[in-house]
Amino acid sequence: MTEHKGWTSTDRDRRSQTMTVVWSLIWAGGFLLANTAIKKEWITGDAGVVAATALVVFLGIGWVYAYVRYLSHADELVRKVQLEAMAVALSVGFLVGFASLLLESGGILEARPTSMVLAMIAGYIAATLVGHRRYS
Amino acid sequence: MRNRIRVLRAERNWTQAELAKRAAVSRQTVNAIETGRFDPSLPLAFTLSRLFGKPIEEIFDPE
């Protein structure tokens, strides 16, 4: 019988895990390129900005599809870890977002969507690492 | 939940990787079940029961 090599993966989900990473990189690259192009005015006019945004959203849909497919192939422990990580990410994003709004109301700082997004990403990564460590 | 997965696996000279492959789960899942950190779902419990040829009650013991 063939030894399968992954600690957290099975033979079936290794390919979908790879595709999730690939689509994540494609989406992130598209976002960075579009953001740079808009800021440096390589893309000008409302139509250009909307088109670039639509392209990034389209790439994001590909990433979401790959991630959902990965979850459907993953075994139950990985799904449990991912569910908990998404709960933490959502909660952290909400908390940071609403805290930012309060701070903005008090004139302390300007609330930026970037803060909430970065907090969600950090929360998701931390919770995923903690989850896998807890079950190892 | 306590279980006899490790003992039953050893009786058959299966590594964790081999059991994981037979049960279509990851090695981490097998390890987590053996160490009591994770309780398997009912379908997985039935799969393990079939693989070991033992009733679920002889494999798992609720504390």
N, CA and C atoms of all chains as a GROMACS GRO file, in nm:
protein
  597
    1MET      N    1   0.085  -0.119   0.000
    1MET     CA    2   0.000   0.000   0.000
    1MET      C    3   0.089   0.124   0.000
    2THR      N    4   0.053   0.223  -0.078
    2THR     CA    5   0.135   0.345  -0.090
    2THR      C    6   0.126   0.429   0.036
    3GLU      N    7   0.242   0.474   0.089
    3GLU     CA    8   0.241   0.565   0.203
    3GLU      C    9   0.195   0.701   0.153
    4HIS      N   10   0.099   0.760   0.219
    4HIS     CA   11   0.068   0.896   0.178
    4HIS      C   12   0.139   0.990   0.273
    5LYS      N   13   0.190   1.099   0.217
    5LYS     CA   14   0.292   1.174   0.286
    5LYS      C   15   0.242   1.287   0.374
    6GLY      N   16   0.119   1.333   0.352
    6GLY     CA   17   0.076   1.453   0.423
    6GLY      C   18   0.039   1.423   0.567
    7TRP      N   19   0.069   1.519   0.656
    7TRP     CA   20   0.028   1.505   0.796
    7TRP      C   21  -0.117   1.547   0.813
    8THR      N   22  -0.152   1.664   0.753
    8THR     CA   23  -0.289   1.713   0.764
    8THR      C   24  -0.372   1.683   0.641
    9SER      N   25  -0.313   1.627   0.538
    9SER     CA   26  -0.386   1.610   0.413
    9SER      C   27  -0.401   1.462   0.378
   10THR      N   28  -0.499   1.436   0.292
   10THR     CA   29  -0.514   1.303   0.235
   10THR      C   30  -0.475   1.313   0.088
   11ASP      N   31  -0.467   1.198   0.022
   11ASP     CA   32  -0.431   1.201  -0.120
   11ASP      C   33  -0.533   1.285  -0.198
   12ARG      N   34  -0.658   1.273  -0.159
   12ARG     CA   35  -0.765   1.338  -0.234
   12ARG      C   36  -0.761   1.489  -0.222
   13ASP      N   37  -0.728   1.540  -0.104
   13ASP     CA   38  -0.738   1.684  -0.090
   13ASP      C   39  -0.608   1.757  -0.119
   14ARG      N   40  -0.498   1.684  -0.141
   14ARG     CA   41  -0.372   1.752  -0.165
   14ARG      C   42  -0.378   1.839  -0.290
   15ARG      N   43  -0.438   1.790  -0.395
   15ARG     CA   44  -0.450   1.867  -0.519
   15ARG      C   45  -0.537   1.990  -0.497
   16SER      N   46  -0.650   1.975  -0.430
   16SER     CA   47  -0.738   2.090  -0.408
   16SER      C   48  -0.674   2.189  -0.313
   17GLN      N   49  -0.591   2.141  -0.220
   17GLN     CA   50  -0.518   2.231  -0.130
   17GLN      C   51  -0.419   2.315  -0.212
   18THR      N   52  -0.350   2.250  -0.305
   18THR     CA   53  -0.256   2.321  -0.392
   18THR      C   54  -0.328   2.425  -0.476
   19MET      N   55  -0.443   2.387  -0.532
   19MET     CA   56  -0.518   2.482  -0.615
   19MET      C   57  -0.566   2.601  -0.534
   20THR      N   58  -0.600   2.579  -0.406
   20THR     CA   59  -0.642   2.690  -0.320
   20THR      C   60  -0.526   2.789  -0.303
   21VAL      N   61  -0.407   2.737  -0.281
   21VAL     CA   62  -0.290   2.823  -0.265
   21VAL      C   63  -0.263   2.898  -0.396
   22VAL      N   64  -0.271   2.827  -0.508
   22VAL     CA   65  -0.247   2.890  -0.638
   22VAL      C   66  -0.347   3.003  -0.663
   23TRP      N   67  -0.474   2.976  -0.641
   23TRP     CA   68  -0.576   3.080  -0.662
   23TRP      C   69  -0.558   3.196  -0.564
   24SER      N   70  -0.514   3.166  -0.440
   24SER     CA   71  -0.488   3.274  -0.344
   24SER      C   72  -0.380   3.368  -0.396
   25LEU      N   73  -0.275   3.309  -0.451
   25LEU     CA   74  -0.164   3.389  -0.504
   25LEU      C   75  -0.208   3.468  -0.627
   26ILE      N   76  -0.289   3.403  -0.712
   26ILE     CA   77  -0.338   3.472  -0.832
   26ILE      C   78  -0.424   3.591  -0.792
   27TRP      N   79  -0.514   3.570  -0.696
   27TRP     CA   80  -0.601   3.679  -0.652
   27TRP      C   81  -0.521   3.791  -0.587
   28ALA      N   82  -0.427   3.754  -0.496
   28ALA     CA   83  -0.346   3.854  -0.428
   28ALA      C   84  -0.262   3.934  -0.529
   29GLY      N   85  -0.205   3.865  -0.625
   29GLY     CA   86  -0.127   3.932  -0.728
   29GLY      C   87  -0.212   4.027  -0.812
   30GLY      N   88  -0.334   3.980  -0.846
   30GLY     CA   89  -0.424   4.064  -0.922
   30GLY      C   90  -0.465   4.188  -0.846
   31PHE      N   91  -0.491   4.168  -0.716
   31PHE     CA   92  -0.529   4.282  -0.632
   31PHE      C   93  -0.416   4.385  -0.624
   32LEU      N   94  -0.294   4.336  -0.596
   32LEU     CA   95  -0.179   4.427  -0.584
   32LEU      C   96  -0.155   4.502  -0.715
   33LEU      N   97  -0.165   4.429  -0.826
   33LEU     CA   98  -0.143   4.491  -0.956
   33LEU      C   99  -0.250   4.597  -0.985
   34ALA      N  100  -0.376   4.562  -0.959
   34ALA     CA  101  -0.485   4.657  -0.984
   34ALA      C  102  -0.472   4.780  -0.893
   35ASN      N  103  -0.440   4.756  -0.766
   35ASN     CA  104  -0.426   4.867  -0.672
   35ASN      C  105  -0.313   4.961  -0.714
   36THR      N  106  -0.201   4.903  -0.753
   36THR     CA  107  -0.086   4.983  -0.798
   36THR      C  108  -0.121   5.060  -0.925
   37ALA      N  109  -0.188   4.992  -1.016
   37ALA     CA  110  -0.224   5.056  -1.144
   37ALA      C  111  -0.319   5.173  -1.122
   38ILE      N  112  -0.410   5.161  -1.028
   38ILE     CA  113  -0.505   5.269  -1.001
   38ILE      C  114  -0.434   5.385  -0.932
   39LYS      N  115  -0.350   5.353  -0.833
   39LYS     CA  116  -0.282   5.460  -0.757
   39LYS      C  117  -0.183   5.535  -0.846
   40LYS      N  118  -0.114   5.464  -0.935
   40LYS     CA  119  -0.015   5.528  -1.021
   40LYS      C  120  -0.079   5.582  -1.150
   41GLU      N  121  -0.210   5.569  -1.155
   41GLU     CA  122  -0.286   5.620  -1.270
   41GLU      C  123  -0.247   5.556  -1.401
   42TRP      N  124  -0.204   5.429  -1.394
   42TRP     CA  125  -0.187   5.354  -1.519
   42TRP      C  126  -0.326   5.322  -1.574
   43ILE      N  127  -0.421   5.310  -1.483
   43ILE     CA  128  -0.562   5.294  -1.519
   43ILE      C  129  -0.633   5.421  -1.474
   44THR      N  130  -0.702   5.486  -1.566
   44THR     CA  131  -0.770   5.612  -1.531
   44THR      C  132  -0.916   5.604  -1.569
   45GLY      N  133  -0.994   5.692  -1.510
   45GLY     CA  134  -1.138   5.698  -1.542
   45GLY      C  135  -1.217   5.595  -1.465
   46ASP      N  136  -1.344   5.629  -1.445
   46ASP     CA  137  -1.430   5.539  -1.367
   46ASP      C  138  -1.442   5.402  -1.432
   47ALA      N  139  -1.454   5.400  -1.564
   47ALA     CA  140  -1.472   5.272  -1.634
   47ALA      C  141  -1.351   5.180  -1.615
   48GLY      N  142  -1.233   5.240  -1.620
   48GLY     CA  143  -1.111   5.162  -1.602
   48GLY      C  144  -1.101   5.105  -1.462
   49VAL      N  145  -1.132   5.188  -1.362
   49VAL     CA  146  -1.126   5.145  -1.223
   49VAL      C  147  -1.230   5.034  -1.197
   50VAL      N  148  -1.350   5.053  -1.250
   50VAL     CA  149  -1.454   4.951  -1.232
   50VAL      C  150  -1.414   4.820  -1.300
   51ALA      N  151  -1.354   4.830  -1.419
   51ALA     CA  152  -1.311   4.710  -1.490
   51ALA      C  153  -1.204   4.636  -1.412
   52ALA      N  154  -1.107   4.711  -1.358
   52ALA     CA  155  -1.001   4.648  -1.278
   52ALA      C  156  -1.059   4.583  -1.154
   53THR      N  157  -1.153   4.651  -1.091
   53THR     CA  158  -1.218   4.596  -0.972
   53THR      C  159  -1.295   4.469  -1.007
   54ALA      N  160  -1.365   4.471  -1.120
   54ALA     CA  161  -1.442   4.353  -1.162
   54ALA      C  162  -1.349   4.235  -1.187
   55LEU      N  163  -1.232   4.262  -1.244
   55LEU     CA  164  -1.137   4.155  -1.270
   55LEU      C  165  -1.089   4.093  -1.138
   56VAL      N  166  -1.058   4.179  -1.040
   56VAL     CA  167  -1.013   4.129  -0.910
   56VAL      C  168  -1.123   4.048  -0.842
   57VAL      N  169  -1.245   4.095  -0.852
   57VAL     CA  170  -1.358   4.021  -0.794
   57VAL      C  171  -1.373   3.885  -0.863
   58PHE      N  172  -1.358   3.884  -0.996
   58PHE     CA  173  -1.368   3.759  -1.071
   58PHE      C  174  -1.261   3.660  -1.026
   59LEU      N  175  -1.138   3.710  -1.008
   59LEU     CA  176  -1.031   3.624  -0.959
   59LEU      C  177  -1.063   3.574  -0.817
   60GLY      N  178  -1.125   3.661  -0.738
   60GLY     CA  179  -1.163   3.623  -0.602
   60GLY      C  180  -1.267   3.512  -0.601
   61ILE      N  181  -1.358   3.516  -0.697
   61ILE     CA  182  -1.458   3.409  -0.707
   61ILE      C  183  -1.389   3.275  -0.736
   62GLY      N  184  -1.287   3.279  -0.821
   62GLY     CA  185  -1.210   3.157  -0.848
   62GLY      C  186  -1.144   3.105  -0.723
   63TRP      N  187  -1.091   3.196  -0.641
   63TRP     CA  188  -1.028   3.158  -0.515
   63TRP      C  189  -1.130   3.098  -0.419
   64VAL      N  190  -1.248   3.160  -0.408
   64VAL     CA  191  -1.352   3.109  -0.319
   64VAL      C  192  -1.395   2.968  -0.363
   65TYR      N  193  -1.412   2.949  -0.496
   65TYR     CA  194  -1.450   2.817  -0.547
   65TYR      C  195  -1.345   2.712  -0.511
   66ALA      N  196  -1.218   2.749  -0.527
   66ALA     CA  197  -1.110   2.655  -0.494
   66ALA      C  198  -1.110   2.622  -0.345
   67TYR      N  199  -1.137   2.721  -0.260
   67TYR     CA  200  -1.136   2.699  -0.116
   67TYR      C  201  -1.252   2.610  -0.074
   68VAL      N  202  -1.371   2.636  -0.128
   68VAL     CA  203  -1.488   2.553  -0.097
   68VAL      C  204  -1.463   2.408  -0.142
   69ARG      N  205  -1.402   2.393  -0.258
   69ARG     CA  206  -1.371   2.260  -0.310
   69ARG      C  207  -1.270   2.189  -0.217
   70TYR      N  208  -1.171   2.266  -0.169
   70TYR     CA  209  -1.073   2.209  -0.076
   70TYR      C  210  -1.144   2.160   0.052
   71LEU      N  211  -1.235   2.242   0.104
   71LEU     CA  212  -1.306   2.203   0.226
   71LEU      C  213  -1.390   2.077   0.203
   72SER      N  214  -1.449   2.064   0.085
   72SER     CA  215  -1.532   1.947   0.058
   72SER      C  216  -1.446   1.820   0.048
   73HIS      N  217  -1.317   1.835   0.014
   73HIS     CA  218  -1.228   1.720   0.003
   73HIS      C  219  -1.153   1.692   0.133
   74ALA      N  220  -1.144   1.792   0.220
   74ALA     CA  221  -1.064   1.778   0.341
   74ALA      C  222  -1.130   1.681   0.438
   75ASP      N  223  -1.049   1.620   0.524
   75ASP     CA  224  -1.109   1.528   0.621
   75ASP      C  225  -1.171   1.606   0.736
   76GLU      N  226  -1.243   1.536   0.825
   76GLU     CA  227  -1.327   1.606   0.923
   76GLU      C  228  -1.248   1.688   1.023
   77LEU      N  229  -1.126   1.647   1.055
   77LEU     CA  230  -1.048   1.725   1.150
   77LEU      C  231  -1.005   1.858   1.088
   78VAL      N  232  -0.962   1.854   0.962
   78VAL     CA  233  -0.924   1.977   0.894
   78VAL      C  234  -1.044   2.069   0.881
   79ARG      N  235  -1.161   2.013   0.851
   79ARG     CA  236  -1.283   2.096   0.840
   79ARG      C  237  -1.314   2.161   0.973
   80LYS      N  238  -1.294   2.087   1.082
   80LYS     CA  239  -1.321   2.142   1.216
   80LYS      C  240  -1.226   2.259   1.244
   81VAL      N  241  -1.098   2.239   1.213
   81VAL     CA  242  -0.999   2.346   1.235
   81VAL      C  243  -1.033   2.468   1.149
   82GLN      N  244  -1.069   2.444   1.023
   82GLN     CA  245  -1.102   2.556   0.933
   82GLN      C  246  -1.228   2.630   0.979
   83LEU      N  247  -1.329   2.556   1.027
   83LEU     CA  248  -1.451   2.620   1.075
   83LEU      C  249  -1.421   2.710   1.194
   84GLU      N  250  -1.341   2.659   1.287
   84GLU     CA  251  -1.304   2.739   1.404
   84GLU      C  252  -1.221   2.861   1.363
   85ALA      N  253  -1.132   2.843   1.267
   85ALA     CA  254  -1.048   2.955   1.221
   85ALA      C  255  -1.134   3.062   1.155
   86MET      N  256  -1.234   3.020   1.077
   86MET     CA  257  -1.322   3.118   1.013
   86MET      C  258  -1.406   3.192   1.116
   87ALA      N  259  -1.447   3.122   1.222
   87ALA     CA  260  -1.523   3.188   1.328
   87ALA      C  261  -1.437   3.293   1.397
   88VAL      N  262  -1.312   3.259   1.424
   88VAL     CA  263  -1.221   3.355   1.487
   88VAL      C  264  -1.197   3.474   1.394
   89ALA      N  265  -1.174   3.446   1.267
   89ALA     CA  266  -1.147   3.554   1.171
   89ALA      C  267  -1.265   3.650   1.162
   90LEU      N  268  -1.385   3.595   1.153
   90LEU     CA  269  -1.505   3.678   1.144
   90LEU      C  270  -1.522   3.762   1.270
   91SER      N  271  -1.504   3.698   1.384
   91SER     CA  272  -1.521   3.768   1.513
   91SER      C  273  -1.417   3.878   1.529
   92VAL      N  274  -1.292   3.848   1.500
   92VAL     CA  275  -1.186   3.947   1.513
   92VAL      C  276  -1.211   4.065   1.418
   93GLY      N  277  -1.253   4.033   1.295
   93GLY     CA  278  -1.283   4.139   1.198
   93GLY      C  279  -1.393   4.230   1.247
   94PHE      N  280  -1.499   4.171   1.300
   94PHE     CA  281  -1.610   4.251   1.355
   94PHE      C  282  -1.562   4.340   1.469
   95LEU      N  283  -1.490   4.279   1.562
   95LEU     CA  284  -1.446   4.354   1.680
   95LEU      C  285  -1.355   4.470   1.641
   96VAL      N  286  -1.258   4.442   1.555
   96VAL     CA  287  -1.165   4.547   1.513
   96VAL      C  288  -1.240   4.654   1.433
   97GLY      N  289  -1.330   4.610   1.347
   97GLY     CA  290  -1.406   4.705   1.265
   97GLY      C  291  -1.488   4.799   1.349
   98PHE      N  292  -1.565   4.744   1.442
   98PHE     CA  293  -1.651   4.830   1.525
   98PHE      C  294  -1.571   4.911   1.626
   99ALA      N  295  -1.459   4.856   1.672
   99ALA     CA  296  -1.372   4.935   1.759
   99ALA      C  297  -1.317   5.055   1.683
  100SER      N  298  -1.281   5.033   1.557
  100SER     CA  299  -1.230   5.143   1.474
  100SER      C  300  -1.336   5.251   1.457
  101LEU      N  301  -1.461   5.210   1.439
  101LEU     CA  302  -1.568   5.308   1.422
  101LEU      C  303  -1.585   5.392   1.548
  102LEU      N  304  -1.575   5.328   1.664
  102LEU     CA  305  -1.587   5.402   1.790
  102LEU      C  306  -1.471   5.502   1.804
  103LEU      N  307  -1.350   5.454   1.771
  103LEU     CA  308  -1.234   5.542   1.781
  103LEU      C  309  -1.246   5.658   1.682
  104GLU      N  310  -1.304   5.631   1.567
  104GLU     CA  311  -1.323   5.739   1.469
  104GLU      C  312  -1.427   5.839   1.520
  105SER      N  313  -1.534   5.787   1.584
  105SER     CA  314  -1.636   5.875   1.641
  105SER      C  315  -1.576   5.967   1.746
  106GLY      N  316  -1.475   5.914   1.820
  106GLY     CA  317  -1.409   5.993   1.923
  106GLY      C  318  -1.299   6.081   1.869
  107GLY      N  319  -1.279   6.078   1.737
  107GLY     CA  320  -1.178   6.164   1.676
  107GLY      C  321  -1.036   6.117   1.700
  108ILE      N  322  -1.020   5.991   1.742
  108ILE     CA  323  -0.886   5.943   1.776
  108ILE      C  324  -0.812   5.895   1.652
  109LEU      N  325  -0.884   5.822   1.566
  109LEU     CA  326  -0.820   5.780   1.441
  109LEU      C  327  -0.925   5.766   1.332
  110GLU      N  328  -0.877   5.754   1.210
  110GLU     CA  329  -0.965   5.738   1.095
  110GLU      C  330  -0.984   5.588   1.070
  111ALA      N  331  -1.110   5.545   1.072
  111ALA     CA  332  -1.138   5.403   1.048
  111ALA      C  333  -1.110   5.368   0.903
  112ARG      N  334  -1.035   5.260   0.881
  112ARG     CA  335  -1.003   5.214   0.746
  112ARG      C  336  -1.044   5.067   0.732
  113PRO      N  337  -1.106   5.033   0.620
  113PRO     CA  338  -1.144   4.892   0.599
  113PRO      C  339  -1.024   4.799   0.604
  114THR      N  340  -0.906   4.854   0.567
  114THR     CA  341  -0.785   4.771   0.565
  114THR      C  342  -0.758   4.709   0.702
  115SER      N  343  -0.784   4.787   0.808
  115SER     CA  344  -0.757   4.737   0.943
  115SER      C  345  -0.838   4.613   0.972
  116MET      N  346  -0.966   4.618   0.933
  116MET     CA  347  -1.054   4.504   0.960
  116MET      C  348  -1.009   4.382   0.879
  117VAL      N  349  -0.974   4.405   0.753
  117VAL     CA  350  -0.932   4.293   0.668
  117VAL      C  351  -0.804   4.230   0.720
  118LEU      N  352  -0.707   4.314   0.755
  118LEU     CA  353  -0.581   4.260   0.807
  118LEU      C  354  -0.602   4.184   0.938
  119ALA      N  355  -0.692   4.236   1.022
  119ALA     CA  356  -0.721   4.167   1.148
  119ALA      C  357  -0.785   4.030   1.121
  120MET      N  358  -0.874   4.024   1.022
  120MET     CA  359  -0.937   3.896   0.987
  120MET      C  360  -0.834   3.797   0.936
  121ILE      N  361  -0.743   3.844   0.851
  121ILE     CA  362  -0.640   3.755   0.798
  121ILE      C  363  -0.550   3.703   0.910
  122ALA      N  364  -0.507   3.796   0.998
  122ALA     CA  365  -0.421   3.755   1.110
  122ALA      C  366  -0.494   3.657   1.202
  123GLY      N  367  -0.621   3.684   1.228
  123GLY     CA  368  -0.700   3.595   1.314
  123GLY      C  369  -0.715   3.456   1.253
  124TYR      N  370  -0.740   3.451   1.122
  124TYR     CA  371  -0.756   3.323   1.053
  124TYR      C  372  -0.626   3.242   1.057
  125ILE      N  373  -0.514   3.308   1.026
  125ILE     CA  374  -0.385   3.237   1.024
  125ILE      C  375  -0.349   3.185   1.164
  126ALA      N  376  -0.366   3.272   1.264
  126ALA     CA  377  -0.334   3.232   1.401
  126ALA      C  378  -0.422   3.116   1.446
  127ALA      N  379  -0.551   3.125   1.420
  127ALA     CA  380  -0.644   3.019   1.463
  127ALA      C  381  -0.616   2.888   1.390
  128THR      N  382  -0.577   2.895   1.264
  128THR     CA  383  -0.544   2.773   1.190
  128THR      C  384  -0.421   2.706   1.250
  129LEU      N  385  -0.319   2.785   1.279
  129LEU     CA  386  -0.196   2.729   1.338
  129LEU      C  387  -0.225   2.670   1.476
  130VAL      N  388  -0.300   2.744   1.557
  130VAL     CA  389  -0.332   2.695   1.692
  130VAL      C  390  -0.417   2.569   1.684
  131GLY      N  391  -0.511   2.566   1.590
  131GLY     CA  392  -0.598   2.450   1.576
  131GLY      C  393  -0.520   2.326   1.538
  132HIS      N  394  -0.432   2.336   1.440
  132HIS     CA  395  -0.353   2.219   1.399
  132HIS      C  396  -0.259   2.175   1.510
  133ARG      N  397  -0.205   2.272   1.585
  133ARG     CA  398  -0.115   2.238   1.695
  133ARG      C  399  -0.192   2.165   1.806
  134ARG      N  400  -0.316   2.209   1.831
  134ARG     CA  401  -0.395   2.152   1.938
  134ARG      C  402  -0.426   2.004   1.911
  135TYR      N  403  -0.443   1.969   1.784
  135TYR     CA  404  -0.480   1.833   1.751
  135TYR      C  405  -0.362   1.746   1.707
  136SER      N  406  -0.240   1.800   1.722
  136SER     CA  407  -0.123   1.722   1.683
  136SER      C  408  -0.066   1.645   1.801
  137MET      N  409  -1.264   1.086   2.424
  137MET     CA  410  -1.318   0.952   2.440
  137MET      C  411  -1.203   0.850   2.429
  138ARG      N  412  -1.201   0.757   2.527
  138ARG     CA  413  -1.095   0.657   2.521
  138ARG      C  414  -1.122   0.559   2.408
  139ASN      N  415  -1.018   0.504   2.354
  139ASN     CA  416  -1.036   0.408   2.245
  139ASN      C  417  -0.918   0.314   2.238
  140ARG      N  418  -0.935   0.207   2.160
  140ARG     CA  419  -0.833   0.104   2.146
  140ARG      C  420  -0.771   0.107   2.006
  141ILE      N  421  -0.777   0.220   1.941
  141ILE     CA  422  -0.728   0.231   1.804
  141ILE      C  423  -0.581   0.190   1.795
  142ARG      N  424  -0.500   0.241   1.886
  142ARG     CA  425  -0.356   0.213   1.880
  142ARG      C  426  -0.329   0.064   1.897
  143VAL      N  427  -0.401   0.004   1.991
  143VAL     CA  428  -0.379  -0.140   2.015
  143VAL      C  429  -0.422  -0.220   1.893
  144LEU      N  430  -0.540  -0.190   1.841
  144LEU     CA  431  -0.591  -0.263   1.725
  144LEU      C  432  -0.502  -0.242   1.603
  145ARG      N  433  -0.449  -0.123   1.589
  145ARG     CA  434  -0.358  -0.094   1.477
  145ARG      C  435  -0.229  -0.175   1.490
  146ALA      N  436  -0.179  -0.181   1.614
  146ALA     CA  437  -0.054  -0.255   1.638
  146ALA      C  438  -0.072  -0.405   1.613
  147GLU      N  439  -0.189  -0.455   1.646
  147GLU     CA  440  -0.217  -0.599   1.624
  147GLU      C  441  -0.209  -0.635   1.476
  148ARG      N  442  -0.237  -0.538   1.393
  148ARG     CA  443  -0.237  -0.562   1.248
  148ARG      C  444  -0.110  -0.509   1.180
  149ASN      N  445  -0.015  -0.461   1.262
  149ASN     CA  446   0.110  -0.403   1.210
  149ASN      C  447   0.084  -0.291   1.111
  150TRP      N  448  -0.014  -0.210   1.137
  150TRP     CA  449  -0.041  -0.094   1.052
  150TRP      C  450   0.024   0.028   1.113
  151THR      N  451   0.084   0.109   1.029
  151THR     CA  452   0.131   0.239   1.075
  151THR      C  453   0.012   0.335   1.078
  152GLN      N  454   0.032   0.451   1.139
  152GLN     CA  455  -0.076   0.552   1.138
  152GLN      C  456  -0.107   0.592   0.994
  153ALA      N  457  -0.003   0.602   0.912
  153ALA     CA  458  -0.024   0.641   0.773
  153ALA      C  459  -0.108   0.537   0.699
  154GLU      N  460  -0.081   0.409   0.727
  154GLU     CA  461  -0.158   0.304   0.660
  154GLU      C  462  -0.304   0.307   0.702
  155LEU      N  463  -0.327   0.324   0.831
  155LEU     CA  464  -0.464   0.331   0.879
  155LEU      C  465  -0.534   0.454   0.821
  156ALA      N  466  -0.460   0.565   0.815
  156ALA     CA  467  -0.518   0.688   0.760
  156ALA      C  468  -0.557   0.668   0.614
  157LYS      N  469  -0.472   0.601   0.540
  157LYS     CA  470  -0.500   0.576   0.399
  157LYS      C  471  -0.624   0.486   0.384
  158ARG      N  472  -0.632   0.382   0.467
  158ARG     CA  473  -0.746   0.290   0.458
  158ARG      C  474  -0.876   0.360   0.496
  159ALA      N  475  -0.866   0.452   0.593
  159ALA     CA  476  -0.987   0.521   0.640
  159ALA      C  477  -1.014   0.650   0.563
  160ALA      N  478  -0.925   0.684   0.466
  160ALA     CA  479  -0.940   0.806   0.385
  160ALA      C  480  -0.943   0.932   0.470
  161VAL      N  481  -0.856   0.934   0.570
  161VAL     CA  482  -0.839   1.055   0.651
  161VAL      C  483  -0.690   1.087   0.659
  162SER      N  484  -0.656   1.197   0.722
  162SER     CA  485  -0.516   1.236   0.734
  162SER      C  486  -0.451   1.164   0.852
  163ARG      N  487  -0.319   1.159   0.852
  163ARG     CA  488  -0.248   1.100   0.965
  163ARG      C  489  -0.274   1.180   1.092
  164GLN      N  490  -0.290   1.311   1.078
  164GLN     CA  491  -0.318   1.394   1.193
  164GLN      C  492  -0.449   1.351   1.259
  165THR      N  493  -0.547   1.316   1.179
  165THR     CA  494  -0.676   1.273   1.233
  165THR      C  495  -0.660   1.142   1.310
  166VAL      N  496  -0.588   1.048   1.253
  166VAL     CA  497  -0.566   0.921   1.322
  166VAL      C  498  -0.494   0.945   1.454
  167ASN      N  499  -0.390   1.027   1.451
  167ASN     CA  500  -0.314   1.055   1.573
  167ASN      C  501  -0.402   1.124   1.677
  168ALA      N  502  -0.483   1.220   1.632
  168ALA     CA  503  -0.569   1.294   1.725
  168ALA      C  504  -0.673   1.203   1.789
  169ILE      N  505  -0.725   1.107   1.712
  169ILE     CA  506  -0.823   1.012   1.768
  169ILE      C  507  -0.756   0.921   1.868
  170GLU      N  508  -0.639   0.868   1.832
  170GLU     CA  509  -0.568   0.776   1.922
  170GLU      C  510  -0.533   0.841   2.055
  171THR      N  511  -0.496   0.967   2.051
  171THR     CA  512  -0.456   1.037   2.174
  171THR      C  513  -0.575   1.098   2.247
  172GLY      N  514  -0.695   1.077   2.196
  172GLY     CA  515  -0.814   1.125   2.263
  172GLY      C  516  -0.840   1.274   2.246
  173ARG      N  517  -0.766   1.340   2.159
  173ARG     CA  518  -0.786   1.485   2.139
  173ARG      C  519  -0.905   1.513   2.048
  174PHE      N  520  -0.946   1.414   1.969
  174PHE     CA  521  -1.051   1.436   1.872
  174PHE      C  522  -1.139   1.313   1.867
  175ASP      N  523  -1.271   1.335   1.872
  175ASP     CA  524  -1.366   1.225   1.860
  175ASP      C  525  -1.414   1.216   1.715
  176PRO      N  526  -1.409   1.098   1.656
  176PRO     CA  527  -1.449   1.085   1.516
  176PRO      C  528  -1.599   1.102   1.499
  177SER      N  529  -1.639   1.137   1.378
  177SER     CA  530  -1.781   1.142   1.345
  177SER      C  531  -1.835   0.999   1.338
  178LEU      N  532  -1.966   0.986   1.333
  178LEU     CA  533  -2.026   0.853   1.326
  178LEU      C  534  -1.985   0.777   1.200
  179PRO      N  535  -1.988   0.841   1.083
  179PRO     CA  536  -1.941   0.769   0.963
  179PRO      C  537  -1.798   0.719   0.975
  180LEU      N  538  -1.710   0.802   1.033
  180LEU     CA  539  -1.571   0.759   1.048
  180LEU      C  540  -1.560   0.647   1.151
  181ALA      N  541  -1.640   0.655   1.256
  181ALA     CA  542  -1.640   0.548   1.357
  181ALA      C  543  -1.683   0.416   1.294
  182PHE      N  544  -1.784   0.423   1.208
  182PHE     CA  545  -1.828   0.301   1.140
  182PHE      C  546  -1.721   0.249   1.044
  183THR      N  547  -1.651   0.341   0.980
  183THR     CA  548  -1.542   0.301   0.890
  183THR      C  549  -1.433   0.228   0.968
  184LEU      N  550  -1.396   0.283   1.082
  184LEU     CA  551  -1.295   0.219   1.165
  184LEU      C  552  -1.344   0.083   1.215
  185SER      N  553  -1.471   0.076   1.249
  185SER     CA  554  -1.530  -0.050   1.294
  185SER      C  555  -1.518  -0.156   1.184
  186ARG      N  556  -1.546  -0.116   1.061
  186ARG     CA  557  -1.538  -0.208   0.948
  186ARG      C  558  -1.393  -0.250   0.922
  187LEU      N  559  -1.301  -0.153   0.932
  187LEU     CA  560  -1.160  -0.183   0.905
  187LEU      C  561  -1.103  -0.282   1.007
  188PHE      N  562  -1.141  -0.262   1.133
  188PHE     CA  563  -1.088  -0.349   1.237
  188PHE      C  564  -1.171  -0.475   1.257
  189GLY      N  565  -1.290  -0.479   1.199
  189GLY     CA  566  -1.376  -0.595   1.218
  189GLY      C  567  -1.427  -0.607   1.360
  190LYS      N  568  -1.446  -0.494   1.426
  190LYS     CA  569  -1.494  -0.492   1.566
  190LYS      C  570  -1.615  -0.400   1.575
  191PRO      N  571  -1.707  -0.428   1.666
  191PRO     CA  572  -1.817  -0.335   1.689
  191PRO      C  573  -1.763  -0.203   1.745
  192ILE      N  574  -1.835  -0.096   1.720
  192ILE     CA  575  -1.790   0.036   1.768
  192ILE      C  576  -1.768   0.035   1.919
  193GLU      N  577  -1.856  -0.035   1.992
  193GLU     CA  578  -1.846  -0.038   2.138
  193GLU      C  579  -1.717  -0.105   2.187
  194GLU      N  580  -1.658  -0.189   2.103
  194GLU     CA  581  -1.531  -0.252   2.142
  194GLU      C  582  -1.412  -0.166   2.106
  195ILE      N  583  -1.435  -0.063   2.030
  195ILE     CA  584  -1.325   0.026   1.990
  195ILE      C  585  -1.324   0.153   2.075
  196PHE      N  586  -1.443   0.209   2.098
  196PHE     CA  587  -1.453   0.335   2.172
  196PHE      C  588  -1.523   0.314   2.305
  197ASP      N  589  -1.476   0.387   2.405
  197ASP     CA  590  -1.532   0.376   2.539
  197ASP      C  591  -1.560   0.517   2.590
  198PRO      N  592  -1.687   0.560   2.594
  198PRO     CA  593  -1.717   0.694   2.644
  198PRO      C  594  -1.680   0.704   2.791
  199GLU      N  595  -1.614   0.813   2.827
  199GLU     CA  596  -1.568   0.826   2.966
  199GLU      C  597  -1.681   0.868   3.058
   0.00000   0.00000   0.00000
